[in-house]
Amino acid sequence: MLAIIKSGGKQYKVKEGDKVKLEKLEGEEGSLVTFQDVLFMGDENKIQIGKPFLEGALVEGKIIRTEKGKKVTGVKFKAKKRYKVKFGHRQIFTEVEITKVA
């Protein structure tokens, strides 16, 4: 069974057994997480599309780990003004293993 869920303002295509990196979620490693914002569920025989979400659809997962991603850097620069600023950011992500799609 395939599902499309919404988490952190983004959409992810998941199925049972998948490991997905999502934006930071509250919870400790090993705890269960449920996603109720399910936009689509289906397989080759039957599909369900939500308007915008499916009623009663549920995707469960287990938090594997939470850590920082790779560093992203950027530069602000203005010509002829002696202005240059370099900045960086490391996004925190949570890796989740999908255990149940129902």
Secondary structure, DSSP 8 states (H G I E B T S, - for coil): -EEEEEETTEEEEEETT-EEEEE--SS-TT-EEEE--EEEEE-SS-EEE-SSS-TT--EEEEEEEEEEEEEEEEEEEETTTTEEEEEEEEEEEEEEEEEEE-
